[in-house]
Amino acid sequence: MEKFDVVVVGAGLAGSAAAYAAAREGLQVVLAERGTQPGTKTVSGGLLYTHALGRMFPEFWRETPCPVERAIDRNVLSLLTPTRAASLDYFDAAYSQPPFNAFSVLRSRLDPWIAGKAEAAGAVPVYGIKIDNLVRESNRVVGIRAGDDEIRADVVILAEGSNAILSRGNPAKPGPDPHVVGVGVKQVLGLPPGEVERRFQLRGMAGTQYTTIGYPAGIEGGGFLYTNRETISVGLIFSMESLVRRGASMFEVLEEYKQHPLISRLLEGGSLLEYSGCFVEEGGWERLPPLVGDGYLVAGSAAGLFLNTGFTLRGMDFALESGRLAGESAVRAVRSKNPTAAGLASYRSALEDSFVLKELRAFRGYPRAFQNPRLYGAYPDIVTSLLHRAFFTDGSGRPHLRKLLSESYRGKASFLRLARDALQLSGTL
Ligand SMILES: Cc1cc2nc3c(=O)[nH]c(=O)nc-3n(C[C@H](O)[C@H](O)[C@H](O)COP(=O)(O)OP(=O)(O)OC[C@H]3O[C@@H](n4cnc5c(N)ncnc54)[C@H](O)[C@@H]3O)c2cc1C
């Protein structure tokens, strides 16, 4: 049995950020990961909003090896029906200049890079070992157990991702809510050198991201397509309930998505390099678990820190920030020899002061708002029907746009419903 200051479970972004923050202050830190290498078990679409990583590693994009893929300067948000797409296409040249807005990333590159930073700061890597249990004494967490091995520590940081089995053992943590449990599925497809630039009309290291809703039919969630250096990431996140209703597997749903006429032409000829899927808990503010207990802290998606606003899908910057703050709070508790819940409480207040809990609170109505089936059926249908008729001209005497508008939503959603849904999405209900 060995004793350390801090044990971190999970070398994803939250775990490695926590281990780095604690180790650089001279604490003895173990970073435990079930994958043989960081990044072998993590699933993510791969759009990283830059700010949180930049706070820890300014100008990280200049490093060799470079942990990121493309600086995203074009964001396309599309409402899909089986044969149509109505898109909002936002290009911003400032997004591909320092300090940047978001990068596409591949976790198989990013995770080993940031875990390497933690190791260089002194964290001891223990990879290829799944942590089975927490060790408790008089209800206080005092370490971790893997098989017959035990590692003791003043503070355990749980950063095990969304399938948070160890954190779930906490009786105060709410069980999974079937209405907000989602699934995520993703592929990485390879293209010949230079093809990503040609196909997406990209210059240098700039990139494009697509976010979609409305297709496949009956699937309540969204799709994404991100350009990497020489690959494309494509996938979906959607509610488990809608998957069960469809009676399909998540892989079948992804294959259907890839056949959409807008998407399939972007993926043409891509060779499959990676395939992954996992659970996602989108409970948000309403279902935050206790983040601090006697001897432990919970960070990243183990704590459900994930925010989908429709425009942006964010978990990685939340993981990095919460991980860093957990590591810093562990340092304070170890130095003051008070790793109790009270001694670790500065973690919760640091999260309250950061974007993590401010944004989760501000968007607290969103997980419920996104359960609205009209977002995935009626609204894409209304908007694309209107645009179809607005652009289509066959000489038969097209009605005025006002009439087209009322014909497009008639029978699909009332004006009152529309206003109510708009209010709910704007967070006022
Ligand atoms: C399909 C999909 C698309 C997404 N797209 C985006 C996106 O575009 N942008 C964005 O910001 N977020 C996105 N997210 C969310 C984002 O991926 C997560 O919020 C983020 O990865 C959370 O990081 P984490 O470090 O908390 O957990 P993870 O990245 O899940 O890391 C957890 C680590 O813990 C390890 N682990 C788990 N249990 C144990 C154990 N018992 N013992 C040892 N090790 C263990 C795992 O192997 C893993 O390495 C997406 C999620 C999904 C599923």
The ligand as a Gaussian input file, in Angstrom:
#p B3LYP/6-31G(d) Opt

LIG

0 1
 C      -20.183000      11.899000     -29.322000
 C      -19.700000      13.001000     -28.428000
 C      -19.365000      14.227000     -28.981000
 C      -18.915000      15.270000     -28.173000
 N      -18.513000      16.426000     -28.770000
 C      -17.967000      17.408000     -28.030000
 C      -17.432000      18.563000     -28.659000
 O      -17.419000      18.700000     -29.879000
 N      -16.919000      19.542000     -27.854000
 C      -16.863000      19.411000     -26.488000
 O      -16.342000      20.321000     -25.814000
 N      -17.358000      18.315000     -25.870000
 C      -17.894000      17.313000     -26.601000
 N      -18.347000      16.178000     -26.003000
 C      -18.232000      16.067000     -24.534000
 C      -16.794000      15.779000     -24.123000
 O      -16.289000      14.699000     -24.865000
 C      -16.718000      15.441000     -22.646000
 O      -17.401000      16.428000     -21.916000
 C      -15.268000      15.364000     -22.185000
 O      -14.584000      14.341000     -22.853000
 C      -15.224000      15.131000     -20.686000
 O      -13.880000      14.992000     -20.287000
 P      -13.537000      14.207000     -18.963000
 O      -12.072000      14.318000     -18.789000
 O      -14.432000      14.638000     -17.878000
 O      -13.947000      12.695000     -19.246000
 P      -13.394000      11.667000     -20.404000
 O      -12.841000      12.467000     -21.492000
 O      -14.496000      10.757000     -20.640000
 O      -12.194000      10.960000     -19.640000
 C      -12.417000      10.028000     -18.618000
 C      -11.202000       9.133000     -18.514000
 O      -11.331000       8.302000     -17.352000
 C      -10.948000       6.981000     -17.663000
 N      -11.646000       6.098000     -16.713000
 C      -12.992000       5.924000     -16.578000
 N      -13.244000       5.056000     -15.572000
 C      -12.039000       4.676000     -15.074000
 C      -11.654000       3.790000     -14.028000
 N      -12.562000       3.134000     -13.284000
 N      -10.345000       3.605000     -13.794000
 C       -9.403000       4.292000     -14.544000
 N       -9.709000       5.143000     -15.535000
 C      -11.009000       5.339000     -15.796000
 C      -11.404000       6.810000     -19.111000
 O      -10.734000       5.740000     -19.753000
 C      -11.078000       8.173000     -19.708000
 O       -9.757000       8.232000     -20.203000
 C      -18.834000      15.112000     -26.767000
 C      -19.188000      13.893000     -26.193000
 C      -19.609000      12.839000     -27.015000
 C      -19.955000      11.541000     -26.390000

